[in-house]
Amino acid sequence: MKVNVYLLIFGTIGLIVAAAGVSAFFSYQGTTTNNTALAGSLSNLHDYGPAPNFVGIAGWVNSPPLNLTDLRGKVVLVDFWTYSCINCIRTIPYLNAWYDRYGSGGLVIVGVHTPEFQFEKNYTNVQAAVRQFGIKYPVALDSNYSTWNAYKNRFWPADYLIDKDGHIRDTHVGEGGYNTTEMVIQELLLNAGYNVGPGLGSNSVSATSVNFSQIETPEIYLGYGTARFPIGNTQGFSPGQVVDYSFTGPMQNNTVYLSGRWYDASDSVTSSGNRSEVFLIYHAKNVNIVAQGNSTLVTVLLDGKNISGSYAGSDVLLQNGVGTAVIGSARLYNLVSGPTYGWHLLEIIAAPGTRIYTFTFG
């Protein structure tokens, strides 16, 4: 899960329940949950009080504007997400399955899309992501963090389950805990007078399985204003400038090194030369980047060689033994999808105009 530390620093947000491990744009390796094992009644669920309404919404996808008051008698699942977040993306198949299973029987799911990056405020971008992920439930664009702040939320993803009377009865942040969350959904639906059948069970949902204990590389941000760790180059970041990067000597694990000309922005770096490269020694199975370009090409190498078919990610096309990805709209791109977890050297050769925001791992 991610935490937005910018809002935390200025004291504008908190959590309805306490959570540990807070740091700048932290990608949580595991889950935190307040889900409670059920014993046939709501007495086991804490009542956190009335849920805040949807406020300051810039637009809606898949729905006209919704109001929690009008949803009394229903069970509502409010899911805070943003479309480039890998943790959010991996939870969407479960949300889709619950909507298919219970959406016509009393459950309303509202995805509150609160952007991490400026490009995620764009309605067309969000609409395209909703189509890509097969989301049919309503999505609210919380572009100014109004509803996020009303819930005192600070994590992506974060779920709030609301009962028929409009009270928050359960919260969950991060990935996992899907079976327990479904149990709570069923209990709230039964209490609201709806019929429910057997649960789906998380094993029946087609979704990416991640062993967080095997991922030894944390999420890496490449903007001078968002980076949690410095890059490996001795030049470091030069805000608002193009730098001709170079490096010598052995590379450190889990550290990004730049080569060639790169422009340093607050939230990203942009290739500005004909031989701009990124190097990273990582430990994971899958590697993704959040990136943007104008149909610009990046070439992907692994362990000093052209990436092979057994490691090429879903956005990598292999032609004549060379793996390339076309970077267009701002989104998450899967570059490496390996068979096992392990240490590897990733090299990216980026055509001019390629803008890279983050590395994420699975």
N, C-alpha and C positions, 0 to 999 in steps of 0.2 A: 504494500500500500504506500501511497505518497502522502506527505504532509506538507501543507503550504506554510512555510515558516515566515514568509514576508508578513502575512496577516498576524501571525503569532507575535512577531517582534513588536508590532504596534499595538498589541493588546486588544485587538478588535474581535478575536475569536477565542473559543474554548471548546470543550467537549461536554456533551451531556453526561458521558461517563469518562473517567480518567483513562488515559492510555500512556504507555511508556514508549521510549525510543524515539523522541522527537528531535529531528535535526533538519538541516536545510534540504528540502525536497527529497526526503528520505524514502527510499524504496524498501518497504518492510519485507524481510525474508521470513514470512510466516503469516499468522493471523492473530487478531485480537478480537474477542467476542464477549458479549453479555448474554448470548443465547443461553436459555435455561432448559434443562431436561424437563419434559412435561409429565404431569401426573393426572391428566384428564380435566383440569380446570385452570382458569386464569390466575388462581391464587399463587401460582409459582412464578408469575411474571410481574416484574416491578412496574409500577405506574409512574412514568416520568412527567405526567401532566399533559395539558393540551399541546398538540403539535402546532407549530407556527404555520401560517398560510403561505402560499406561493406569492412572493412579492418581488417587484422590480424585474419581472420577466420580460426579456426583449422580444421574444417570439416563441411560437409553439410549432412542433412538428408532430404529425399524426393526430392532432386534436385541436379543437378550439380551446381557448383559455379555460383552465379548471380552477375550482375553488374548493378547499377542503370542507367548507360548510355544506356545499351541495353534495358532498360524498359521504355524509353521515349515513350510517347503516352499512357501508361497505368497509372492507379491509383495504388499507392503502399501504403500499410499499414505496417509500421515497428513496431513490437510489442516486447518490451524488457521484458523478462520473465526468470524464473528459475524454475525447475520442482518441487522443494520441497516447493515452496511458495504458501500458501493457497489462498492468494489474486489473484495470477496468475491463479491457478487451477480453481477458480470460474469464471474467464473471458473466459476460453477456449471454453465453449459451444457457446458463442456468436461469437467468431472468427471462429469456425467451421461452424456455420450457415451462416455467411457472405461469407465464402469461397465457400460453397455449392451454395449459392444464386447468387453470382456475379463473382465467380472465372473464369467462362467461358465467362464472358462478360466484361472484362477489368480490373478487380481488381486482384492485386497480393498481397498476404499477406506473409510477411517474419517474422518468429519468430526468433528474435535474442536472443539466449539462453546465458545469462551472469551469471555465477555461483556465488552463495553466499557462498557455501561450497566447499571444495577441491574435494569431491566425485562427485560433479556436473560437473566437467571437463571431466569425463570419457565418451567417445563416446558411449560405450555400454549402460551405464546408461541412457543417454539422449535418445538414440534410443528406449530403452524399454519404457521410459516415453511417447515418441511420440506415440508409438503403444497403450499404456494404455489409453491415452486421446483421441484417435481417430483422431489425427492431420494428415491431408493430405497435408497441405501447406508446403512450404520449411522452414526448420529450420537451422539456421547458428549457429555454436558453437563459441561464442565470448569468449573463455576461458581466454584470457589475457586482457579483457576489452578494446580492441583496438577500436571497433566500438562504444561501450558505451561511451568512452572518446571522440570520434569524434563527437558524438551527444551532448556532455556535459550533459549526462543523469545521474541521481542518484536514480531513483525510479524503483521498481518492483511492478506491471506492469506499463509500460508507452507506449503509442501509439503515433506514428507520421504519419499523413496522407500527402502523397506527390502527387502533381498534375501531369498532363501529361507532364509538362515542367521540372519536377524534383525539384520543390520547395515545401518546407514544408508549408502546409496551415492550419493545425490544430493539436493540441496536447491534450492529455488527460492522466492524471496519476491516478492510483488507480482504484477501481471498480466503476460500475454504469455509468450513462449517455449513455446507449446503444442506445436508440432511437435517441438521438441527433447525436451520432457518425454515425449511419446509414444514417441519413439525409445528413450529410456531404459527406459520401461515394457516395451517389446517385448524389448529386450536382456535385461532381468532375467527376463522370462517364459521366453525361450528358454533361458537358463542354468538355470532351474529345471525344464526339461524339458517345457514347455508349447508347443503349436503356436500360432503367430500368423500372421495373414494380412496383407494390405496395411494400412497405417495409415489412419486416418480423414482426417488432414490438417485443420488449423484452419479452412480455407476451407469445409469441409463442415458445420461446426457453426453453427447459427443462434444468433448472439450479438451483443450490442451492440458496434459498432466505435467506438473512441475514438482520436482523434488528440491525444495528450497535449501535443504541441508547440503546439497551438492553444488550450489551456486556460490562461488567464492569471490565473485567480482560484483561490487555494488553498482547501482545505477550511476552513470557518469554524465554530468552536465558540462557543456563546452562554452557557455557564455561567461564573460568576466564577472557578471553580476549574479550568476546562478551557480557557478562551479563550487562544489563542496571541497574539492581538492585541486591543487595547482597542476598544470600540465607539466610534463617532464622536461620540456625545453628550458634552458637557462634564461632565455629571453622573457619567459612568462607572457602574460597578457598585456597588450597595449591598447587600452580602450579607445575605440573609434579610429584605429589605424590599421593599415596593411603592414604586416610584418613578414619578412623573408626568413622563415624558420629553418633551423638546422639543429642537429644534435650528434654527439659522438659518445662512444662508450656504451657499456651494457645498459639495457632497458630494465626498468623496474616493473614488476607485475602490477596490473590494475591501474596503470597510469597511461594517459594518452600522450603521444608525441606527435608533433606536427612537423612536416617537411614542406618546403616551398612557400609560396606566398598565400597568406590567409588574412582576411579582414576580421578583426575582433569586435564583435557586438556584445551587448549586455547579456543576450540570451542565446548566442550562437556564434559559430565561426563560418565564414564563407570563403570558398576557394577563389583565389584571385590570380592564378597563374596556370601555365600549361602543364605543370608537374607538381600539383599540390597533393600531398599524401597525408594519411593518418595511420599511425601504428599503435597497436594495443595488444599486450599479452593479457589474456583473460582466462578464467576458469568457469565454464558453463557448457551447455549443450547448444543453445540457440543465442544468436546475437541479432538485435534490432537497432535501427537508428530512427530517430525522429528527424526528418529532413525535408527540404523543399528545394525545388529547382524549376528550370524551364525546359523540361524534357532533357535534362543534362544526364550524361552517363557517368557512372562510377564503376570502376573495375575492382573486383574483389579477389584478393589472394589470401591463402591460408598456409601458414608454416613455410613461407617463402616460395610457394608454388601457386599456379592457377587453381582456384577452388574446384574440387571434384563434385561429381553429381551426388555423392552420398552426403555432402556437406552443404551444398548450395541451398540457400533459403528460397522461400516461395516467390520472392521478388527478383531473384537472380535468373537470368537467361544464359544458358551455356551454348556458345557457338564456337566451333573450331577449337574447343578446349579452353576457351576463355569465358569467365563468368562476369557478366555486367548487369547492372540494374539501372533502369531509367527513373530518374528522380523528377517528379512532376509536382503535383499538389502537395501541400504540407500535410504530412501524415507519418505514421509508423511504417517502416520498411523492414522486412525480414531478410537479412543478408546471409545468415548462417543457420542451418538446421541440421545439427549433427546427430549421429546415432547414439552417442554416449557423452557423459560429462567428462571434461578434461581440460588441460592447459593447452592453449593454442596461441599462435601469433597471427593476428589479423592485420592485413594491410589493405587500405582503401586508396585508390588513385581517383581523385575527384576532378571532373572537368570544371572549368571556370563557371562560377555562378551557383555551385552546389553549396547549400546552407545546411549545416548540421547542428542540431540542438542538443540531442542526448544520445547516449548508448543505454540500452536496456537488455536484460539477459533472462534466459529461461532454460 
